[in-house]
Amino acid sequence: VVHERTGHLGLSEQARTQLVANEQISLAHVAKTSEVASQLGVAEVKASIESLFKQLNDSIARTHQSRTDIDRVVSKTGLPYRMDVINTSMDVVTLLNGLRSHPHARLVFHGASGTGKSAFAKEVAQLLGREVMLRRGSDLIRPFVGETESNIAEMFAEAKSKDVVLILDEADSFLSARKGAQNRWEITDVNEMLQQMEDFDGIFIATTNLLGHMDAACMRRFDAKIEFKPLKEEQVKSMIGECCTLLGMAFPRSGLSGLQLDLLTPGDFNTVLRQNRLLPILDFGDLCSR
């Protein structure tokens, strides 16, 4: 194919061999470059045509290398889960020991987005050797009367039959205070949830960003309310150090002195690493800025 497309251009055998050897070059690449080469004027020497195809060869090679680099970065977009970089209002080791001894609990994890509520809920299940059943408040809500209550009952029944850890994410979108309810079905939905929580003999974990919006009676039924807070300074330093390792950059001797890095969460670090796939982080200062 290369010979057919370039034979009239007087390419040397060496130039054609290089094109054939480049597995990344397609027929379309050769055809387009041949078309451009054919339009060169009589004054253009043979070397110019060979140079044109050499540029094609080099360009394709660089593109392939760039894709390889991108793939390498994409494989490093997430930080492995670390229990030592969550900041909670309760000692999580004590909590896990309690759940191992008494695997019947109703818990609510609350705090800002990205603080690790859902990730820790999944980690609890894994450490207990249990499967996870994850539902969101929006998954349960249906427009017709009785459908939402039916979904709630089915959720708890399925979790019980499979002996899984049941996680209700975004619980505030569903378990809002009944005193502000405008419709009767809003009250019956919460009532159904309260009854199912009472009867459930497994581990039920609700997560919310808006604890103050939760129904008071519902809150009383939780055995523990655990707040997830922004990272402490030493945790931030540890997370940045791990990011530096993943990105192949040095952690400066000056450390984090002079940098305003409070109110950060584990989710912030994963967001920056995902962003790195599209906009590569240039250096340590760029990492901290992001």
N, C-alpha and C positions, 0 to 999 in steps of 0.2 A: 504494500500500500504506500509506504514511504517513497519507494522508487517511482511509482506511478504518479504521485502527487508532486514530486520534486525533480523528476528526471530532466525536464526542460530548463531547469534553473542552473544546471552545471555544478551541483553540489559535489564536493569531494566524497570519496568513499568513507573517509574518516568521519565527516560530518553526518552522513547517513547512518553510519554505525552507532554514533552517539545518540541519535534520535531513536533508533530501534531499541537500544539498550535501556532507554528511559521508560519504565513501565507506567509511569504516571501520565505520559503524554497520550492524548486521545487523537482519533482521526480528525476531529473538529479542530484541534489545535494546529495540526499539520496543514490542513486545508486552508485555514484562515491565514496562517503565516505565509503559505505559498501564494495566496492571492495578493497579499501585500508585497511580497518579493517580486511578483510578476509586473507590478506597477512601477518598479524602479526604472529610472531613465537609462539610456544607453551609456551615459557618462559614469553611471554607477559601476564600480568594479566588482568582480566576483567576490572579493573579500567582504564587501558590504553585505552581500546576500548570506554568506556563511556566518557573518557576525549576527545577522538577524536571527538565524536559526539557533545560534549559540545562546543568544539572549532568551529565546523561547525555552531552551533546555534548562538554563540556569534559573529562570523564573519559576518553571514548574517544580524544580527541585526545592527552591526556597518555599514555595507554597506548601509542598508536602511536609517540609520540616516544620513549618508554622502549625500545620494541623497536628503533627505529632506533639509539639510543645503544648498546644491547647488541650489535647487529650490527656497529657500528663498533668496539667493543672486541674482539669475536670475531675480526675481521679482523686484529687486532694481537696475537694470542696467542703467536706464536713469534718468536724471534730468528733472523735469518739466520745461516747457518753462518760462523764466523770461525776461521781457523786460528791467529790470533794469541792466542786465548784458550783454548788447551789447553796444559797444562804436562806435558811428557814428559821421559823420561830420555835421549832421543836427539833430535838436531836433525832435525826432520821435513823440512826443505828438502833436507838431505843425503840423507835416505832416499829422497825422491821422485826426486832426480837419479839415484840408484843404480838405482831401479826402471825409470826410463826407459832406462837403458843396458843393464840386465840384467833383463828382465821375467820372471824365474823366481825366486820367493822363497817361503819359508815363514816367516811371522811370527806372533808371539803378542803381542797387546795385553792388558795386565793392569792392574788398578787398581780402585778403588772404583766403585760404581754412579754413573752420571751424569757421569763424568769425560771422556766423549766418545770412548770406544773404537770403538763401532760407527759413530758419525757420521764419525769420521776414516777408518775403513776404507772407507766409501762415498765419501768425498771423494777418497781415493787413486784409486779406480776412475774417478771423473769426471775428475780431472786427467790421468789416463793415457788418457782417451778410450775407456774400456772399460765394458761393462755389468756390473752386479752380480748375483751369484747368492747369496742369503742363505738359510742354513739354521740351525736351532737344534739343539742336541744332542738335545732332546726330540723333534724331528721324525724322527730316525733310529732311535730305540729302538723295537723291536717285541717282543711277548711270546714269539714262537715262534722256535725255534732256527734260525739261518741267516738270518732276515729282516733283522736289523740289519746284518749283514755285507753282505748284498745291497744294502741302502739306501746304505751307505757307497760301495760300488763304483759304483752308479748315479749318485750325487752327483758323484763325481770324473769319471766318463765324460761326464756332461752338461756339466760345467764346461769340460772339455777340448774337446768338440765345438763349443761355443758361444764359446770363447775369451773367457771372462768372468773377473772377479776373484771368487774363491770365498771367502765369509765364513762361518765357523762360529761362531755366537754361542752363549754359555753353554756353551763347550766343556768346562768342568769337570764338568758334569752327565753327561758321556759319557766323557771321557778321564781318569777317576780312576785312581789308582795301583793296579797289578795286585797288589801285595804284600798289599793288604787285601781282595782279591776273595774272595767266598764261593762263587762259582759258576764253572764252567768257561767258560760263555758270556761272562762279564764279561772274561775274559782274551782270548778269541778276537776279541771286538769291538775291543779296543784293538789287537791284532795286525793286524787288517785295516786299521785306520786308519793304522798305522805304514807298512804296505806301500804303501797308496795314496798317502800323503804322499811316499814315496820316488820313486814312479813319476810323480807329477804334475809337468808341466813348465810350469805357469802360476803365477799368484800366488794363494797360499792364506793367508788371515788368520784366526786363531782369536782369540776374545776371551773373557776370563774375569775374574771377580771374585775367584777363589780359586786363585791360581797354585800355592800349596803343595799343593793336592790333585791336581795333574796328574801323570801318570805320568812317571817320570824318563827312561825311554827316549824317550818322546814329546818331552819337553823338549829332549833333545839334538838332535833333528831340526829344530828351528826355527833358522833362520839368525839371527834377532834376537828378543830379548825386550824389549819396550818398555813401560815403566811409565807409566801416566797418573795424574798426581797432582792434588790440589786446586789451585785457582787461586792464583797469586801476588797480592800486595796490589795491584799496579798493574793486573793483569787484572781483579780484583774491581771496582776503581774504574771501569774502562772499561765493564764489563758493567752496573754500576748506572747509569752515565751513559746508556747506550743504552736501558735500561729507562725512565729518566726521559723521554727523548725520545719513546718509544713511548706513554707514559702521559700526555704533555703536562704534566709537572710540572718545576719548576726544580730543578737540582742546587745545593744550598746552598754558600755560600762556604766554610763550615767544612769542607766535604768529608766525609771519613769519620773525622775525628778523634774519638777516644773510643768508636768503635763496634767491637764484637767480631764481625768478619766473616771469620774464618779458616776453613779447612776447607770452603770452598764449592766447588761444581762448576758447570759450565755447565748441567747438568740441574736444579740448584736454581733457577736463574733462569727456565728455561722452565716449571717447576712453578708458580712464583709467578705468572707471566703467565697460565697456564691458570686458576689459581685466581681471578684477577682477573675472569674472565668471570662467576663466580658471586657472588663477594664483592669488589666493587670496592675497589681500593687507595685509601685516603683522602688520604695525603700521603707525603712523603719518609720520615718516621719510621715510618709503617706499612709502607712498602716494605722498609726495612732490618730491621724487626722480623720480618717474614715470612721 
